[in-house]
């Protein structure tokens, strides 16, 4: 009898392994923000409360760790939108809270920006991953706020995100620039006048 040449599907990670990996990714993200993506692996391991071997077991290369951290942050941002709509009193407040988290993501990912714009092709798919994961969430939040009458602007999700991105770009150039205040002004302008 011939053996099947179809590879077995990858085994799903146990719940505790997923929690450990999430904790490790959160710790790596914090270290990247404070010390940059070239921070020693031992610093990430210490922040995560694991040994360096654990990090290398999950992520054999720094590039794999950087990609995983970026994807983890994009996934968290994408998951926040629907949850905020369920848990917040109104769609506009859900949108505003999500935009605050998006600003945090943009401002803190500046440490990753140089790496993500490098010539290493392993980072190429990350921009599409970001757009595919986050633009629909922003669009859905905007649509919900429009349907409830809280937002009258016809701006779509990608343009709102680009506007926010533009406002956040100045955050690293000038110490007296308050990106969050500028974005708040933008989002306040979306609100329907009563």
N, CA, C and O of each residue as an XYZ file, in Angstrom:
776
protein
N       0.846     -1.173      0.000
C       0.000      0.000      0.000
C       0.893      1.239      0.000
O       1.767      1.358      0.859
N       0.692      2.178     -0.958
C       1.543      3.366     -1.005
C       1.262      4.300      0.157
O       0.125      4.449      0.604
N       2.316      4.919      0.629
C       2.170      5.891      1.720
C       1.715      7.223      1.148
O       2.049      7.578      0.018
N       0.951      7.949      1.944
C       0.471      9.267      1.527
C       1.633     10.248      1.483
O       2.487     10.261      2.369
N       1.652     11.065      0.443
C       2.697     12.079      0.331
C       2.220     13.425      0.843
O       2.970     14.401      0.827
N       0.968     13.482      1.299
C       0.432     14.726      1.834
C       0.992     14.947      3.232
O       0.859     14.083      4.099
N       1.620     16.101      3.456
C       2.176     16.338      4.802
C       1.057     16.483      5.826
O      -0.032     16.977      5.532
N       1.364     16.038      7.030
C       0.391     16.170      8.117
C       0.221     17.645      8.443
O       1.186     18.407      8.386
N      -1.008     18.058      8.788
C      -1.202     19.463      9.154
C      -0.420     19.785     10.421
O      -0.237     18.920     11.277
N       0.049     21.046     10.544
C       0.805     21.396     11.749
C      -0.075     21.278     12.991
O      -1.258     21.617     12.977
N       0.541     20.787     14.061
C      -0.215     20.650     15.306
C      -0.476     22.018     15.904
O       0.382     22.900     15.888
N      -1.674     22.171     16.429
C      -2.024     23.439     17.093
C      -1.242     23.529     18.403
O      -0.996     22.522     19.067
N      -0.862     24.734     18.754
C      -0.142     24.934     20.008
C      -1.103     24.787     21.174
O      -2.275     25.152     21.090
N      -0.578     24.244     22.259
C      -1.368     24.149     23.486
C      -1.686     25.546     23.987
O      -0.988     26.506     23.662
N      -2.746     25.653     24.781
C      -3.179     26.957     25.306
C      -2.071     27.613     26.114
O      -1.864     28.821     25.997
N      -1.351     26.846     26.936
C      -0.283     27.446     27.740
C       0.879     27.905     26.859
O       1.526     28.907     27.163
N       1.148     27.186     25.782
C       2.206     27.598     24.861
C       1.822     28.891     24.144
O       2.667     29.759     23.922
N       0.534     29.016     23.781
C       0.065     30.259     23.146
C       0.166     31.425     24.126
O       0.569     32.522     23.740
N      -0.199     31.196     25.403
C      -0.090     32.255     26.411
C       1.361     32.664     26.607
O       1.666     33.853     26.687
N       2.258     31.685     26.685
C       3.680     31.983     26.859
C       4.226     32.778     25.678
O       4.995     33.722     25.855
N       3.822     32.389     24.477
C       4.292     33.103     23.297
C       3.747     34.539     23.287
O       4.461     35.476     22.929
N       2.481     34.700     23.683
C       1.887     36.038     23.737
C       2.625     36.901     24.762
O       2.905     38.071     24.502
N       2.936     36.336     25.908
C       3.676     37.056     26.939
C       5.062     37.446     26.435
O       5.531     38.557     26.684
N       5.703     36.542     25.738
C       7.018     36.802     25.182
C       6.949     37.920     24.136
O       7.814     38.795     24.112
N       5.933     37.900     23.278
C       5.780     38.931     22.250
C       5.484     40.298     22.863
O       5.985     41.318     22.390
N       4.666     40.311     23.919
C       4.388     41.575     24.611
C       5.664     42.139     25.227
O       5.930     43.338     25.137
N       6.446     41.270     25.849
C       7.707     41.715     26.456
C       8.669     42.216     25.384
O       9.319     43.245     25.570
N       8.767     41.502     24.265
C       9.661     41.919     23.178
C       9.229     43.277     22.633
O      10.072     44.128     22.351
N       7.924     43.485     22.484
C       7.425     44.769     21.983
C       7.824     45.903     22.914
O       8.246     46.964     22.454
N       7.693     45.688     24.224
C       8.071     46.727     25.193
C       9.566     47.024     25.139
O       9.978     48.183     25.199
N      10.372     45.976     25.027
C      11.819     46.170     24.953
C      12.180     46.875     23.646
O      13.049     47.746     23.642
N      11.535     46.517     22.549
C      11.802     47.179     21.270
C      11.489     48.669     21.358
O      12.224     49.495     20.817
N      10.387     49.013     22.045
C      10.020     50.423     22.177
C      11.066     51.168     22.994
O      11.476     52.267     22.622
N      11.498     50.580     24.100
C      12.423     51.294     24.981
C      13.876     51.237     24.514
O      14.631     52.181     24.745
N      14.278     50.146     23.862
C      15.696     49.971     23.533
C      15.985     49.731     22.054
O      17.147     49.616     21.665
N      14.957     49.655     21.239
C      15.157     49.400     19.816
C      15.177     47.920     19.497
O      15.305     47.080     20.388
N      15.048     47.607     18.214
C      14.952     46.209     17.795
C      16.274     45.461     17.890
O      16.306     44.239     17.746
N      17.355     46.176     18.127
C      18.650     45.513     18.291
C      18.950     45.220     19.765
O      20.067     44.827     20.103
N      17.973     45.407     20.627
C      18.164     45.130     22.060
C      18.618     43.675     22.236
O      18.190     42.793     21.492
N      19.477     43.434     23.216
C      19.938     42.061     23.454
C      18.768     41.119     23.767
O      17.824     41.487     24.466
N      18.855     39.927     23.245
C      17.827     38.905     23.482
C      17.693     38.646     24.979
O      16.594     38.369     25.458
N      18.789     38.731     25.720
C      18.720     38.487     27.167
C      17.806     39.511     27.854
O      17.165     39.189     28.855
N      17.740     40.760     27.316
C      16.853     41.768     27.888
C      15.386     41.393     27.660
O      14.540     41.587     28.534
N      15.106     40.860     26.489
C      13.739     40.416     26.177
C      13.386     39.220     27.049
O      12.285     39.144     27.595
N      14.316     38.292     27.177
C      14.086     37.108     28.009
C      13.810     37.512     29.457
O      12.904     36.975     30.095
N      14.590     38.456     29.968
C      14.400     38.923     31.346
C      13.021     39.564     31.505
O      12.315     39.290     32.475
N      12.639     40.417     30.551
C      11.331     41.074     30.619
C      10.192     40.070     30.540
O       9.139     40.270     31.145
N      10.403     38.991     29.795
C       9.361     37.964     29.633
C       9.390     36.933     30.754
O       8.456     36.145     30.901
N      10.472     36.939     31.551
C      10.591     35.952     32.626
C      10.893     34.555     32.113
O      10.454     33.561     32.692
N      11.656     34.483     31.010
C      12.039     33.187     30.430
C      13.530     33.204     30.155
O      14.185     34.241     30.264
N      14.049     32.056     29.801
C      15.454     31.976     29.405
C      15.615     32.323     27.931
O      14.654     32.272     27.163
N      16.829     32.673     27.547
C      17.063     33.014     26.140
C      16.799     31.818     25.225
O      16.389     31.993     24.078
N      17.031     30.610     25.727
C      16.783     29.410     24.914
C      15.309     29.319     24.515
O      14.984     28.858     23.420
N      14.423     29.759     25.407
C      12.992     29.744     25.100
C      12.694     30.661     23.923
O      11.916     30.310     23.036
N      13.311     31.835     23.917
C      13.088     32.773     22.807
C      13.597     32.158     21.507
O      12.904     32.193     20.490
N      14.795     31.597     21.534
C      15.355     31.003     20.314
C      14.567     29.778     19.859
O      14.527     29.482     18.665
N      13.949     29.070     20.781
C      13.125     27.922     20.412
C      11.901     28.389     19.628
O      11.503     27.756     18.650
N      11.305     29.506     20.067
C      10.136     30.059     19.371
C      10.535     30.821     18.112
O       9.861     30.741     17.086
N      11.654     31.571     18.203
C      12.065     32.473     17.125
C      13.565     32.317     16.900
O      14.360     33.012     17.533
N      13.958     31.418     16.012
C      15.387     31.143     15.808
C      16.212     32.350     15.351
O      17.420     32.390     15.583
N      15.576     33.336     14.704
C      16.328     34.518     14.253
C      15.651     35.787     14.771
O      14.466     35.790     15.103
N      16.426     36.848     14.830
C      15.878     38.147     15.251
C      14.788     38.597     14.280
O      13.774     39.156     14.699
N      14.993     38.357     12.991
C      13.989     38.748     11.991
C      12.659     38.061     12.274
O      11.604     38.687     12.174
N      12.703     36.784     12.625
C      11.460     36.069     12.935
C      10.775     36.665     14.167
O       9.548     36.750     14.211
N      11.549     37.072     15.154
C      10.993     37.699     16.350
C      10.363     39.049     16.001
O       9.262     39.354     16.459
N      11.046     39.850     15.201
C      10.527     41.159     14.809
C       9.212     40.994     14.040
O       8.242     41.707     14.300
N       9.188     40.060     13.104
C       7.972     39.804     12.323
C       6.838     39.366     13.236
O       5.707     39.831     13.098
N       7.143     38.469     14.170
C       6.110     37.967     15.087
C       5.569     39.087     15.979
O       4.364     39.153     16.222
N       6.443     39.963     16.466
C       6.009     41.086     17.310
C       5.100     42.002     16.505
O       4.040     42.403     16.985
N       5.504     42.333     15.298
C       4.704     43.225     14.447
C       3.334     42.601     14.172
O       2.309     43.268     14.317
N       3.312     41.341     13.780
C       2.039     40.663     13.499
C       1.167     40.591     14.749
O      -0.050     40.759     14.672
N       1.779     40.346     15.879
C       1.046     40.270     17.143
C       0.376     41.607     17.449
O      -0.777     41.648     17.879
N       1.101     42.693     17.226
C       0.538     44.013     17.485
C      -0.580     44.346     16.495
O      -1.591     44.935     16.879
N      -0.406     43.977     15.237
C      -1.457     44.194     14.238
C      -2.691     43.374     14.597
O      -3.814     43.874     14.522
N      -2.488     42.122     14.985
C      -3.619     41.262     15.362
C      -4.380     41.831     16.551
O      -5.611     41.815     16.570
N      -3.653     42.331     17.539
C      -4.311     42.902     18.721
C      -5.130     44.129     18.332
O      -6.241     44.314     18.829
N      -4.600     44.954     17.464
C      -5.312     46.142     16.992
C      -6.562     45.744     16.213
O      -7.618     46.359     16.366
N      -6.440     44.719     15.382
C      -7.587     44.241     14.603
C      -8.663     43.650     15.505
O      -9.853     43.835     15.251
N      -8.262     42.947     16.549
C      -9.231     42.337     17.472
C      -9.915     43.376     18.350
O     -11.042     43.165     18.800
N      -9.242     44.495     18.597
C      -9.805     45.537     19.460
C     -11.077     46.157     18.893
O     -11.996     46.471     19.650
N     -11.148     46.340     17.573
C     -12.291     47.027     16.968
C     -13.628     46.396     17.294
O     -14.482     47.056     17.886
N     -13.842     45.140     16.927
C     -15.127     44.504     17.229
C     -15.422     44.435     18.732
O     -16.564     44.602     19.160
N     -14.372     44.186     19.521
C     -14.575     44.117     20.972
C     -15.020     45.469     21.524
O     -15.909     45.534     22.373
N     -14.410     46.535     21.048
C     -14.790     47.878     21.512
C     -16.232     48.207     21.121
O     -16.957     48.828     21.898
N     -16.645     47.798     19.935
C     -18.039     48.049     19.536
C     -19.012     47.331     20.467
O     -20.081     47.853     20.784
N     -18.633     46.138     20.898
C     -19.503     45.378     21.811
C     -19.518     45.977     23.211
O     -20.559     45.996     23.868
N     -18.379     46.464     23.667
C     -18.228     46.850     25.071
C     -18.385     48.344     25.347
O     -18.451     48.742     26.510
N     -18.446     49.177     24.312
C     -18.509     50.620     24.501
C     -19.943     51.096     24.303
O     -20.703     50.511     23.531
N     -20.305     52.173     25.015
C     -21.676     52.684     24.976
C     -22.126     53.124     23.592
O     -23.292     52.954     23.237
N     -21.209     53.689     22.805
C     -21.606     54.133     21.470
C     -20.457     53.935     20.487
O     -19.299     53.782     20.875
N     -20.809     53.941     19.212
C     -19.844     53.639     18.160
C     -18.752     54.705     18.057
O     -17.600     54.383     17.765
N     -19.102     55.963     18.295
C     -18.093     57.024     18.216
C     -17.020     56.823     19.291
O     -15.829     56.959     19.011
N     -17.438     56.501     20.511
C     -16.464     56.261     21.580
C     -15.600     55.036     21.267
O     -14.411     55.012     21.583
N     -16.201     54.028     20.647
C     -15.427     52.854     20.232
C     -14.373     53.259     19.207
O     -13.216     52.847     19.294
N     -14.787     54.072     18.232
C     -13.858     54.555     17.214
C     -12.740     55.369     17.854
O     -11.566     55.176     17.538
N     -13.103     56.271     18.745
C     -12.112     57.143     19.392
C     -11.106     56.312     20.213
O      -9.904     56.571     20.158
N     -11.582     55.342     20.953
C     -10.687     54.491     21.741
C      -9.769     53.691     20.827
O      -8.576     53.552     21.099
N     -10.332     53.165     19.740
C      -9.526     52.397     18.793
C      -8.462     53.290     18.155
O      -7.317     52.869     17.993
N      -8.828     54.504     17.797
C      -7.862     55.436     17.204
C      -6.727     55.705     18.195
O      -5.568     55.787     17.786
N      -7.035     55.845     19.488
C      -5.982     56.024     20.495
C      -5.007     54.854     20.469
O      -3.796     55.049     20.569
N      -5.527     53.649     20.336
C      -4.669     52.457     20.291
C      -3.874     52.410     18.991
O      -2.725     51.971     18.968
N      -4.498     52.866     17.917
C      -3.797     52.938     16.634
C      -2.643     53.938     16.727
O      -1.556     53.681     16.210
N      -2.873     55.063     17.377
C      -1.806     56.057     17.582
C      -0.671     55.428     18.393
O       0.499     55.594     18.048
N      -1.003     54.713     19.461
C       0.031     54.035     20.248
C       0.850     53.111     19.360
O       2.079     53.092     19.430
N       0.155     52.344     18.523
C       0.830     51.422     17.610
C       1.775     52.183     16.689
O       2.932     51.794     16.531
N       1.296     53.261     16.082
C       2.125     54.015     15.136
C       3.324     54.658     15.804
O       4.436     54.612     15.277
N       3.101     55.257     16.960
C       4.191     55.955     17.637
C       5.228     54.952     18.143
O       6.428     55.202     18.035
N       4.784     53.830     18.688
C       5.735     52.860     19.230
C       6.398     52.024     18.154
O       7.487     51.498     18.387
N       5.795     51.881     16.995
C       6.429     51.057     15.960
C       7.526     51.787     15.214
O       8.175     51.200     14.348
N       7.752     53.074     15.533
C       8.834     53.784     14.850
C      10.165     53.062     15.036
O      11.030     53.141     14.164
N      10.344     52.367     16.144
C      11.564     51.586     16.348
C      11.695     50.474     15.327
O      12.805     50.072     14.980
N      10.567     49.974     14.844
C      10.582     48.913     13.844
C      10.697     49.471     12.426
O      11.023     48.737     11.494
N      10.434     50.752     12.265
C      10.327     51.331     10.925
C      11.578     51.102     10.085
O      11.473     50.706      8.924
N      12.745     51.342     10.643
C      13.978     51.189      9.862
C      14.162     49.747      9.428
O      14.583     49.476      8.303
N      13.846     48.824     10.322
C      13.983     47.412      9.990
C      12.979     47.030      8.911
O      13.316     46.324      7.961
N      11.739     47.502      9.062
C      10.700     47.136      8.110
C      10.968     47.734      6.732
O      10.462     47.221      5.734
N      11.746     48.799      6.660
C      12.075     49.411      5.373
C      13.433     48.943      4.861
O      13.962     49.495      3.896
N      13.990     47.934      5.504
C      15.298     47.438      5.082
C      15.167     46.686      3.762
O      14.067     46.497      3.244
N      16.301     46.265      3.234
C      16.298     45.515      1.978
C      16.029     44.036      2.191
O      15.952     43.280      1.222
N      15.885     43.609      3.436
C      15.602     42.202      3.732
C      14.176     41.881      3.290
O      13.215     42.425      3.835
N      14.045     41.019      2.327
C      12.726     40.721      1.742
C      11.787     39.986      2.692
O      10.591     39.890      2.418
N      12.300     39.471      3.794
C      11.410     38.767      4.729
C      10.388     39.718      5.349
O       9.350     39.281      5.845
N      10.687     41.035      5.319
C       9.769     42.007      5.896
C       8.735     42.527      4.892
O       7.781     43.201      5.281
N       8.918     42.219      3.614
C       8.040     42.747      2.564
C       6.550     42.499      2.799
O       5.757     43.416      2.584
N       6.132     41.320      3.224
C       4.689     41.068      3.366
C       4.020     41.791      4.540
O       2.794     41.776      4.649
N       4.797     42.418      5.410
C       4.212     42.992      6.619
C       3.294     44.184      6.338
O       2.299     44.373      7.038
N       3.611     44.974      5.341
C       2.751     46.127      5.040
C       1.366     45.654      4.599
O       0.351     46.185      5.050
N       1.330     44.663      3.724
C       0.037     44.110      3.298
C      -0.695     43.450      4.468
O      -1.918     43.544      4.574
N       0.052     42.791      5.334
C      -0.555     42.164      6.506
C      -1.233     43.229      7.371
O      -2.344     43.036      7.865
N      -0.542     44.348      7.538
C      -1.081     45.468      8.302
C      -2.362     45.995      7.647
O      -3.391     46.122      8.311
N      -2.300     46.296      6.368
C      -3.463     46.848      5.668
C      -4.638     45.873      5.694
O      -5.769     46.274      5.968
N      -4.380     44.603      5.414
C      -5.450     43.595      5.390
C      -6.079     43.403      6.765
O      -7.271     43.114      6.872
N      -5.278     43.562      7.814
C      -5.790     43.332      9.158
C      -6.484     44.519      9.782
O      -7.432     44.348     10.549
N      -6.024     45.734      9.465
C      -6.472     46.899     10.212
C      -7.437     47.809      9.441
O      -8.350     48.374     10.043
N      -7.258     47.959      8.145
C      -8.149     48.845      7.383
C      -9.612     48.428      7.503
O     -10.462     49.292      7.720
N      -9.948     47.132      7.370
C     -11.361     46.756      7.516
C     -11.928     47.086      8.900
O     -13.110     47.407      9.027
N     -11.102     47.008      9.914
C     -11.552     47.315     11.277
C     -11.870     48.800     11.399
O     -12.917     49.173     11.928
N     -10.978     49.636     10.915
C     -11.213     51.082     10.952
C     -12.466     51.430     10.144
O     -13.288     52.234     10.584
N     -12.607     50.828      8.969
C     -13.780     51.082      8.122
C     -15.064     50.656      8.818
O     -16.073     51.358      8.751
N     -15.028     49.517      9.482
C     -16.209     49.019     10.190
C     -16.596     49.958     11.337
O     -17.776     50.245     11.536
N     -15.609     50.430     12.082
C     -15.877     51.371     13.170
C     -16.465     52.677     12.636
O     -17.408     53.218     13.214
N     -15.911     53.178     11.540
C     -16.437     54.397     10.929
C     -17.875     54.192     10.452
O     -18.734     55.046     10.671
N     -18.132     53.061      9.802
C     -19.482     52.762      9.317
C     -20.478     52.693     10.471
O     -21.590     53.211     10.372
N     -20.074     52.053     11.563
C     -20.959     51.946     12.725
C     -21.261     53.323     13.308
O     -22.397     53.599     13.694
N     -20.246     54.187     13.374
C     -20.449     55.536     13.906
C     -21.321     56.367     12.958
O     -22.115     57.192     13.409
N     -21.175     56.152     11.651
C     -22.030     56.848     10.683
C     -23.477     56.371     10.789
O     -24.406     57.179     10.785
N     -23.661     55.052     10.885
C     -25.012     54.476     10.984
C     -25.733     54.960     12.233
O     -26.955     55.110     12.226
N     -24.987     55.206     13.305
C     -25.602     55.685     14.543
C     -25.810     57.202     14.527
O     -26.389     57.761     15.458
N     -25.338     57.862     13.471
C     -25.494     59.307     13.362
C     -24.472     60.105     14.143
O     -24.602     61.324     14.262
N     -23.449     59.439     14.682
C     -22.439     60.131     15.489
C     -21.324     60.736     14.652
O     -20.620     61.641     15.101
N     -21.168     60.232     13.431
C     -20.158     60.734     12.511
C     -20.854     61.037     11.194
O     -21.605     60.212     10.675
N     -20.601     62.221     10.657
C     -21.225     62.593      9.383
C     -20.233     62.577      8.233
O     -20.644     62.556      7.073
N     -18.934     62.586      8.524
C     -17.909     62.620      7.485
C     -17.996     61.383      6.602
O     -18.305     60.289      7.074
N     -17.720     61.570      5.324
C     -17.712     60.454      4.376
C     -16.319     59.851      4.204
O     -16.112     59.018      3.322
N     -15.375     60.259      5.027
C     -14.017     59.723      4.929
C     -14.065     58.208      5.094
O     -14.851     57.686      5.885
N     -13.222     57.511      4.344
C     -13.187     56.060      4.496
C     -12.014     55.664      5.395
O     -11.174     56.492      5.746
N     -11.978     54.383      5.755
C     -10.999     53.904      6.725
C      -9.561     54.141      6.321
O      -8.758     54.599      7.134
N      -9.220     53.836      5.080
C      -7.821     53.978      4.663
C      -7.382     55.441      4.684
O      -6.242     55.738      5.041
N      -8.270     56.353      4.309
C      -7.891     57.768      4.324
C      -7.779     58.312      5.748
O      -6.906     59.131      6.036
N      -8.653     57.860      6.627
C      -8.530     58.260      8.030
C      -7.212     57.747      8.597
O      -6.513     58.475      9.303
N      -6.874     56.514      8.296
C      -5.631     55.943      8.797
C      -4.410     56.677      8.228
O      -3.426     56.895      8.935
N      -4.480     57.052      6.961
C      -3.368     57.812      6.370
C      -3.227     59.182      7.033
O      -2.115     59.645      7.288
N      -4.355     59.819      7.306
C      -4.319     61.125      7.980
C      -3.701     60.982      9.366
O      -2.871     61.795      9.772
N      -4.111     59.949     10.082
C      -3.559     59.705     11.418
C      -2.065     59.403     11.314
O      -1.263     59.907     12.099
N      -1.706     58.577     10.338
C      -0.297     58.246     10.133
C       0.539     59.479      9.845
O       1.655     59.613     10.348
N      -0.003     60.379      9.035
C       0.705     61.622      8.736
C       0.907     62.475      9.975
O       1.973     63.060     10.170
N      -0.121     62.543     10.811
C      -0.014     63.318     12.045
C       0.973     62.689     13.025
O       1.642     63.393     13.781
N       1.056     61.375     13.005
C       1.962     60.674     13.927
C       3.406     60.692     13.444
O       4.328     60.512     14.239
N       3.608     60.909     12.146
C       4.971     60.897     11.604
C       5.854     61.952     12.258
O       7.061     61.750     12.392
N       5.269     63.067     12.663
C       6.043     64.125     13.298
C       6.427     63.833     14.730
O       7.202     64.584     15.324
N       5.906     62.764     15.299
C       6.148     62.475     16.714
C       7.610     62.207     17.022
O       8.052     62.464     18.142
N       8.370     61.704     16.071
C       9.778     61.412     16.347
C      10.699     62.565     15.988
O      11.865     62.567     16.383
N      10.199     63.542     15.250
C      11.056     64.625     14.783
C      11.189     65.785     15.762
O      12.231     66.438     15.814
N      10.153     66.041     16.527
C      10.177     67.208     17.418
C       9.667     66.819     18.799
O       8.628     66.175     18.939
N      10.416     67.221     19.805
C      10.037     66.855     21.172
C       8.801     67.593     21.657
O       8.112     67.115     22.558
N       8.511     68.743     21.078
C       7.358     69.506     21.541
C       6.100     69.225     20.710
O       5.080     69.893     20.883
N       6.169     68.260     19.828
C       5.030     67.909     18.980
C       4.184     66.853     19.675
O       4.703     65.821     20.100
N       2.882     67.104     19.795
C       1.973     66.178     20.468
C       1.060     65.530     19.428
O      -0.003     66.057     19.099
N       1.492     64.389     18.922
C       0.730     63.689     17.880
C      -0.671     63.344     18.370
O      -1.641     63.472     17.622
N      -0.780     62.909     19.623
C      -2.089     62.512     20.151
C      -3.063     63.692     20.147
O      -4.241     63.513     19.837
N      -2.592     64.886     20.483
C      -3.470     66.062     20.474
C      -3.925     66.380     19.054
O      -5.075     66.764     18.842
N      -3.034     66.224     18.086
C      -3.384     66.490     16.689
C      -4.407     65.476     16.182
O      -5.353     65.839     15.483
N      -4.216     64.215     16.533
C      -5.159     63.170     16.119
C      -6.499     63.384     16.805
O      -7.547     63.169     16.195
N      -6.479     63.803     18.058
C      -7.716     64.077     18.781
C      -8.516     65.170     18.073
O      -9.740     65.089     17.971
N      -7.822     66.177     17.595
C      -8.462     67.253     16.844
C      -9.135     66.696     15.579
O     -10.265     67.055     15.250
N      -8.424     65.829     14.895
C      -8.958     65.199     13.681
C     -10.217     64.395     13.987
O     -11.235     64.555     13.314
N     -10.153     63.545     14.984
C     -11.278     62.662     15.311
C     -12.465     63.459     15.856
O     -13.619     63.115     15.599
N     -12.183     64.510     16.599
C     -13.252     65.388     17.086
C     -13.965     66.025     15.900
O     -15.180     66.221     15.939
N     -13.224     66.348     14.851
C     -13.812     66.937     13.655
C     -14.749     66.008     12.902
O     -15.583     66.466     12.120
N     -14.618     64.696     13.133
C     -15.506     63.735     12.488
C     -16.889     63.706     13.126
O     -17.867     63.295     12.501
N     -16.956     64.145     14.372
C     -18.177     64.007     15.159
C     -19.301     64.862     14.589
O     -19.090     66.015     14.213
N     -20.488     64.287     14.532
C     -21.659     65.015     14.062
C     -21.985     66.135     15.029
O     -21.930     65.945     16.245
N     -22.320     67.284     14.506
C     -22.703     68.420     15.355
C     -24.170     68.286     15.746
O     -25.031     68.027     14.906
N     -24.436     68.467     17.037
C     -25.822     68.351     17.512
C     -26.387     69.719     17.825
O     -27.542     69.830     18.237
